Amino acid sequence: MRIACSLGSLLSIDEILQCSEIISDTKTDTIWVPETWGMENFSILGAVSSKTKNQKIGSSIINIYSRSPSTIAMGAATVDSLSNGRLVLGLGTSSLPIIESFHGDKFEKPLQRMREYVEIIRLVLSRKQIDYAGKIFQLKNFTLLIKPKRKEIPIYLAAINHKMVDLAWEIGNGVIFYLRPINEMQETISKMQSKKKIDVTCQLITCVSEKSDDAIQRAKKTIAFYISVGEIYRKFLSENGFKNEASNIYDEYKKSGFKSNHELVTDSMLNSLAISGNPNECKKQLNNFLQVGIDQPILQFNPIGNTLDSFKLFKKTFLDE
């Protein structure tokens, strides 16, 4: 079983590096680090690589609007060299509010943009001279100055709607799912893998505590946050079995913010989207997700109380076997 770990945006830089060093002595397959509107991803991935031995280092995700495809390729080549060939490049579109409000770009043509990004990044890493004429990007006479550690770096696409899922299976080495109901995910994986095999990963909100209720409340708050601020997740969940829950959580958020809207996350929604509870309960829930065809579960560490104490329990529960 290939277990991966995501060290999320709630952690400080020092905490991510401390947790990475702890992970380095386990059989964890990949350490994924997100980029939201906090720490810059390539910098922290380079730092994480220095604290680890064998684990792959994954970006989850680099968005395809705030950097040019050439800049992403340069960053990928740099981190892959620093990590001695351990990078997994996770790409995604992010969302309209983040791209337009935080980065000042237009959130346009995400599918075509993703296709051209992947094509250009692979061309750059091949170190051939690039003369590229796409519908969005035109490049002339560009050759990467440094020699990459590898000519090919695995590229995983974050996908929610069916068009991006189709594109992930068409051009990606893997796919990254998130907040996808377990039954829908099983159907999608079965259908898509029957056409072509790629590496299927899913980032799972994961909260473990000796006090089960504390972990459950922590997971519900995380789910409620994404439903409240993420229109794309809210719409997808509404269309896939959780219309009432998504609507109720969002309506309460508009009334009173995050004060109590997590209480509207039902047990059914919680069990379909996250892992939470005491160590024994969490292990059983992880097994449920493994049955749906996920090749690599990415356990998103959500600290409860002291971060390092919480991570030690997380490690003992999932990573020591």
N, C-alpha and C positions, 0 to 999 in steps of 0.2 A: 504494500500500500504506500503510495507516494503522498505523504502529508506535506503541505506547504503552510506557511504562516504569513499573515499580513500584519505589519506593525503600523498601525493607523495614525491618522492625523492628530489624535488626542495626545499622543506621546511627544515629549520634548526630544530634541536631537540627542541629548545625552542618554535619555531612556531608550531610544531606538538603538543606539550603539551598545548600551549595556545588554539589552535583550538579544541583540545579534550575537554578541560574544557568548552569551549563555547557549544560544541555539547552535553555535559552531561545534559543540561537542555532541550533538545529537545526529540522528539520521534524517533530519528534516530535508526535504528535497529542494525547496526554493524559499527564499525570503523575499516577499513582495512588499514594496513600500509605495504608498499612494502619493499623488501630488494633487492637492486641492488649491488652497490659497494660503498655504503656509510655507514649509520648506521646499526649496527647489530640488527636483527629483534627481537629476544626474549627480549633483554634488553629494547628496546623502547616499546614493547608491555606491558612489566611489568610496565613501567613508565606511559603509557597511561591508564592502568587499574586503577592506583591510582588517576587519574584525572576525572574519569567517575563513573557513578552510575549504570545504568542499561544496557547500550549498550554492545553488544557482541564485542569481540576484535578479529580481524582476521589477519592472516599473508597472504600476497598476493604478492609474494609467497616465501616460504622457498624452496630453490632448493635441489634436492635429490643427490647432488654430494659433496658438500663442508662440509657436516656433516654426520656422520654415522647414520643409522636409530635409534640406541639406544640413541645417543646424541639428536636427534630431539625429541624422546619420552620423554627424561628427561627434555628438554626445555619446551615441551608442558605441561607436568605435573606440572612444576614449575609455569609457567604463569597461568595455569588454577587454581592453588591454590591461587596465588596472586590476581586473578580477581574474586575469589569466583565462579568458574565454568562458565566463560563467553568466553572461548577461542574457536575460530573456526580455525582449522589448515588447511591452504591452502598450498598445495604442487605442485611443478612443476619441469620440467626438466631444466629450463633456456635454454641456447643455447651453442653451441659448442665454440664460441669465449670466452664467459665469463668463462665457466668451464675449458677449456684447457689453455687459456692465463692468466686468473686472478687467478684461483685456482690450476692450475697445475695437473689436473686430466684428465683422458680420458673420452670423451663423448661417451660412449658405452652402448648399450642395454637399451635405456631409458624405453621401455615398461616393460621389465622384471624387471628392477631395481625399477620402480614405484610400480609394483605389490608386490615385496618383501618388500619394505619400508612400505607400508600400512599394510601388514601382520605383520611385526615385531613391528611396532609402536603400533598396537592394542594388540598384545600379551604382550608387555612391560606394557602398561597401565592397563591390566587386573591383573597385579602383580603376575602372575603365573611364576614359574621357566621356563626359555626358553631354549629349546634344538632345534635349528632351523637349518635345512639343506636345503638351497635353491641352485639355480644355480649360484648365485653370493655371497650370504652371508651364513656363517656358524657360529652360536652362541651356546655356551655351558654354562649351569649353571648360567644364568644371571637372577637375580630377582631385580626389582626396589626397592631401599632401602626405599624411602619415600612412604607414602600412598597417591595415587592421590585423588584429590577432586572428580573426576568421573572416573569410570572404562572405560567409552567410551567418547571420544571427537570427535565431528563431523569433518570429513576429506573431504575437497573439492579439486578436482584435476583441475589444469589449463590445458586446452586442446585446441589445434589448429587443428591438422590433425585428420582424421576420426578414426585412430586406438586409439589415446589417448581419443577421445570422447567416443568411445565404452568402453574403460577401465573405464572412469569416471562413466559411467552409470552402469557398472558391479560391481565396488567395492567401489565407492565413495558415500558419503552422499550428495554431491553437486558437481557442476561443475563451474569453473570460465572461462568465455570467455573474450576475449579482441581483439579489432581491427577486428571484424567480421562483414562483410557487413550485413545490416539489413535483406535483402531478404533471403540470404543464412542462416542466423541465424534462421529465422522463420521456414524454411524448416527443418533444423536440429533439432530444439527443438520439432517440431510437430512429426517428425519421432521417435525420441528417447523417448519422454515422452509417446508415445502410447505403448511402450514396458514396461517401468518401470518409475515411478515417482521419481525424485530426485529434490533437490533444484537447480534451474537454476539462476546463477548470471552472470552479465556481467559488467565489468568495462568500463565505458564510459568516454572518454576524455570530460571534462566539463569546459567551459569557459564562464563566465557571466560578463557583464559590462553594465553600462548605455549607453556606446558608443558601439553599436553593431559591428562596424568594428574592434574595438580593440579586442573584444572577438573572432571574426572570424579569425583574423590574428594570434592570440595566438593559437587557435586550429589547424590551418593549419601548424604552425611551429612544434607543437607536433607530428602531423601525419607524417610530412616530416622527422622528426628525426627518428621515429621508422622504417619507410620504408628505410631510408638511412643506418642505422646501424644494422637493424634486418633482416637478410636474410630470416628467417622463415616467418615473417610477409609479406615481399616483395613477396615471392613466393606464399603464400596463397592468397594475394590480387590479384596477377596477374592471378591466376587460378579461381578467383571468381568475375569477372566483371571489374577489374581495371588494366588490363595488360598494357595499354598505359600509364596511370598515374604513375604506379609503376616504369615502365622503365624510363620515362622522369624525375621523381623525383630523381631516383638513378643516372642517367647519369649526371644530373646537379650537384648533390652532389660530384661526382668524379671530376668534372671540377672546382667547386668553393666553395665546402663545403656547409655550411648552409646559405650562404649569401642570396640566392634568391630562392632556390629550393621549398620553401613552396608555392611560387606563382603558382606552377604547380599542386597543390592540387585543383581539380575541385570542383564545388559546389555539384555535384552528389556524389563524394567521401566524402566530408565533411558531408553532410546530412546523409550519410549511416553509418558513423563511429563515429560521435561526436555530442555533444550538444554545441552550441555556439550562442551568440547574447545577446540581452538585456533580462531582466527577463521574459517578456511576451513571447518572441520568444523561450526562453529556456524551459519554462513550456510546450509549445505546442510540442516541439521536444521530450521532455521526454515522453509525452503521446504516441508519435509515437512508441517509443521503447517498451513501456509497452504493446502495442497491439500484439507484436510478441511472447509473451509467457515467457518473463523474470519474474521470481518470485521476484528477488531482484536486481534492478539496483544499481550498485556501482558507484556513481558519483565521478570521479577523479578530485579533486580540483586543478585547475591550476591558480595560482595567477596572477592578472593583476595589476601592480603598487604595492602599499603598501600591503603586505600580509594580515595583519589583517583587513584593510579596505575592501579588496577584499573578504575576507572570510565572513565578516559580510553581504555583499550583497549576497554571495553564500548561507549563512544560511537563510536569509530573503526570498530568491527565492524558495529554495527547502525544508528547514528543519523546518520552523515555522508553517507549516499547520498541 
